Amino acid sequence: MKGPAEMTFNPRHRFINLAQSVLLLAGMGAIGWVALNAIVGPDLALAIVLGSLGGLLLAPGMSKQILIRAYRARRLTGRDFPEGLAILGELARRAGLPRVPELYYIPSELPNAFAIGKPEDSVVCISDGLLRLLDRRELAGVLAHEVAHVAHRDLWIMGLADALSRAVSLASWFGQVILLVNLPLILMGAAYVPWEVPLLLIFSPTIMALLQLALSRTREYEADLGGARLSGDPEGLASALLKLERSAGRLWEEMFLPGRRIPVPSLLRTHPPTEERVQRLRALAGPLRPTHPEAPLRLPQVGRIAPPRFGPWGVWR
């Protein structure tokens, strides 16, 4: 049987993913600088960029606690969920993380999993709905995907992209207010505004958002590949993704359009299409048998399970 270290990956594909991420970040940085420089001037633009970077370096610990409180997540111990912690510990060891991520439980019916933090201090959150949906093999695939995000420092990269996008959106809003205030002077010819400034005000936030979506999709593909390498079982993650896709489709249909599917434009998805992710995973050379058996999970009992709803922090949980 092939182990995780023996799985075959296409170096060309990994290089393309890395190059795409670098180019997308560079593009966001260039657009962000041009937009900020045109709207607020070079001095204030530099201050905004440095402030965003400084806040990103100092904020991981604070944002982690905010998200944990927003989702009402509780930390799981070895007594609560021993098999989950054992799987996560093994994956962290294979990934070479300096510290095993803490495992948190979200008491919600909505199937969900995400990682927070950096390799030295990270958290992986899983919901009750996810645990009830997946078996042991599929959970290992999902946890491997999240550990890969932590190991690749995707959370910092996406945080940087988000900070750039928010800075441009804020500057665009500020510039539109100034433009409206000075509109009478512009119409009377008492003030002059270069033609490219209104275009930047209108289109730069949208362009930044689309680049951010493209970057997110690229990092998701890379986390799929990294997670498959860590678990040694691409089919486990592929099976979990298919279950999550079916579950998410049923949830939205029941809430808004019973009996009908809601098409989501591929361009506006933060995650790549599930079919393409599954196809890529199944194209990998995996083990002859799964690393973790397809056994049901013993769910942790840590409190009342809440139906999906928007929380007070604005998160859907």
Disulfide bonds with the S-S distance in Angstrom:
none
